[in-house]
Amino acid sequence: MESKSAEELLEQSIRDMGPELGTRYHALRNEAAWVHAKWKQYRQLYAVSPERIDLLNQAAGHFFGVIQESLLEDVILHLARLTDSPRSRGKSNLTIQVLPELIIEEPLASDIKKLVSAALAACEYVQAWRKRRLAHRDLTLALASSTDPLPGISRADLEAALASTGAVLNRLAGHYWSTEVAYHHFITGGRDADRLVYYLQLGLRAETQRQERLKRGEPLPEDIKPKNWV
C-alpha cells in the first residue's frame, strides 16, 4: 500500500470531499488516531496481566499510579472533545457533530447521522465525566454528598466509545476511497510502553543481582556508585 505524507493526505481529502468536509475529516482523523495511540499505551501498561501491574508497582508504584489516572483522564477528555457540540460560547469546535451538516449526498448523509448519534450515546459517560469531574469539579461529588453519582467508566465502555468515533470516520473513508483506518492498530515503531516494561524488567533483575552481591560482600564498583547516573 502506498504511503502518503500528512500533506498529501490533506490534499486528497480536500480534493475528494471538498474543502469544508475534507479539512474537518482530516483533522478529526488525526485526533482519532492520537486518542487511539494514547489508549494503546494505557492498555500496554495496565491491561495486559496482573504480573505486569505487580512489576509497575515494584518499580515505581506511586509514579505509575499517577500516570494511570492522568492517562485515563486524558483519553476521556479527548473523547469528550471529539463528540463535543459543534459550537460553544460562539466559537466553532472540531467535533464529529459537524459532519452531518456538511454532507448532502444520500445514503451517506443518513448513515453519518446515525453513526454520529451512536457515537454520542457511546460517549455519554465521558461527557458526564468531563463536565462534572475533569473540566469542572462538581461540588457535591467532591464532598461525596451527591444523590446523582458520577457513572462509572469501564475499559469496555472506552473501547466502545473509541470504536464508535472511528466508525463515523471510516464510513467516510469507505465511501470516498473504499478503505478504512485501523485506528486500534496504531503503530509506534516499538518505542512504546511495552518497551518501557522490558527495560523495567531488566532494571529490576539487575537490582536484585546488585543486592545479592552486596549481601555476599562482593560488590562491583558500580554497585556502590552507579556510573552515568542521570
N, C-alpha and C positions, 0 to 999 in steps of 0.2 A: 504494500500500500504506500502511495506517495505521501511523503511527509511535507507539511506546509508550515511556514512561519506564521507567527501571530498576525503579521501584517497581511499576509496572503489569505488567511482565514477570514479576516475582517473584510477584505476586498471581495471575497467570494460571497460572504453573507449579504453585503450591500448590493452586489450585482444581482443575486438571485432572489433576494427577499425585498429589495427596495431599501432606501436609506433609513427610514424610521424603524421598521421591523428588523432590518439587518443589523443595525448598530446595537439595538437593545438585545437581540438574540445573542450576539457575540459577547457582549458584556455579561449577560446572565449565564452564558455557557462557562465563561471564565470563573464566575462566582461559584457556580455549581461544582466545577472541578476542584476549586480550592477548598470548599467545605467538605467535600468527599476526601480530599487529601488529609485534612486535619482529623477527620473521623477515623481514617485508616490508621493514623498514628496512635489515636486513643485506643483502638481495638488491639493494636500490636502490643501496647503496654499493659492493658487492663482486662482484656477479654480473651486471652489465649489459654491460660491454665492457672490453677491455684499455685502451682510451683513458681510461675513467673511472678505472681503477686508476692510470694514469700521472698523471692530474690530482690525485688524492688524494696521491700521493707527492710531486708537485711542490709542493702547497700546504703539507702538514704530514705527511710520510710516517711519522714515528715516532708521532705522535699517532693517526693513523688506523690504524696497526698495532695500537696498544693497544686502540682501540675495536673493531677487528675481533675480536681474541681475546676481549675481555670480553663482547661481544655474543653471539658464538658460544657461549661457555661458559654464558652466562645462558640462552640458548634450550635448551641441553642440560639444564641443571638444571631448567628449567621443565617440560620434557617428562618428566624423571625424576619430578618431584613428581606430575604428572598420572597417572602409571602406577605410583605407589608402592603398597606394601602397605596394606591398609585400616587396620592398626594397627601402631604401633611403640612400644616401651617403655611399653606400657599405655595409650597415647593414640591416639585416632582421627585418621585423616588424610583430607583431601579428595582423593579419587582416583577414577578411573573404575572401579577394582576393587570399590568399594562398591555399584555399581549393580545387578549381578545379584541380590544378596541382597534387594533392595528390590522386585523385580518377580516377580509370580506368574503373571500373565496370559500365556498362550501364543497365538501363537508368539513374542511379543515377548521373553519371558524367554530362550528358547533363542537367539534372534538376538543379543541383547545379550551373552550369554555368549560366543558365537562371535566377535563383533566385539571384545570386550574381550581375548580370547585373541590375536586377530590384532594388536591394538594392542600388547600386551605383547611379542609376538615382534618387531614392528617397532621397539620401543623397547629391545630387549635391549642394543644397543650403548650407548645413552645411560645406561642403568643402570650398565653397566660403567665408563663414564667418571665418573659421579657417585661411585661407591664407591671407585674407585682413583686418581682424579686431582683431582676437584673438591671433594667433601665431605671426602675424606681424601687423603693423599699417600702412595701405595704406595711403600715404601722402595726395593724392588728396581727399580721403574720410575724413580724419581728418580735412582738411582745407575746406571741403564742396565745393570743386571745381571740383569734378569728373563728367565726362559725362557718366560714367559707374557706376551707383549707385549700392550699395550692395542690393541683393534681400532680400525682407522681408521673415521672417520665422514665420508662424503661429503655434498655438498648433496643428492644424490638420496636418501640414507638419511634425512636430516632431513625432506625433503619427504614421504617415505613415512610417517615417524613422525607428522608433523603431520596428514596425511590420515587416518591410522588412528584417531587420537583424535577428530577431527571426525566420522568415520563413526559412532562409538559414539553421540555426542550427537545426530547428525542422524537416527539410527534412532528415537530417542525423539521428536524434533520431528516426524518424518514420521508416526509412529503417532498422536500426540495432536492435531496441527494440520495435517497434510498439507502440511508445508512443510519447509524446511531452511535452515540458516545458511551463507552463503557466507563461511566463515572466511578463505579465502585472498584475499578481496577487501575486506579491512579498509579502511575509508575514513578518511583522515587530513585531509581538507579542504585538501590542498595544502601543509600545514605539515609537511613530511617531509624525508627525505634527498634526494629529487630536488630540492627547493627549495634545500637547502644546496649541492648540486653546482652549481646555476645561479648562486648568488652566489659560489661559489668561482671559477667561470669568469670572472665579471665582475671579481672582485678580481685574479685573475692577469693578465687583459688590461690592467687599469688599472695594475698594477705594471710590466708590460712597457712601457707608454707612458710611465710615470714615469721608468724607467731610460733610455729613449731621449731624453727631454727633458734629463735630467742629462748625458748624453753630448754632446748638442749645446750644452750651456751655456745652455739656455733653460728653466730650471726655473720652475714655478709656486710661489707661496708655500707651498702645502700639500705640495709635493714635498719641502721641507726639513723642515718641522714639520707633520705631519698634524694636521688640525683634529679636535676632538672625539674624541681618542684615549681609548678606554675599556679 
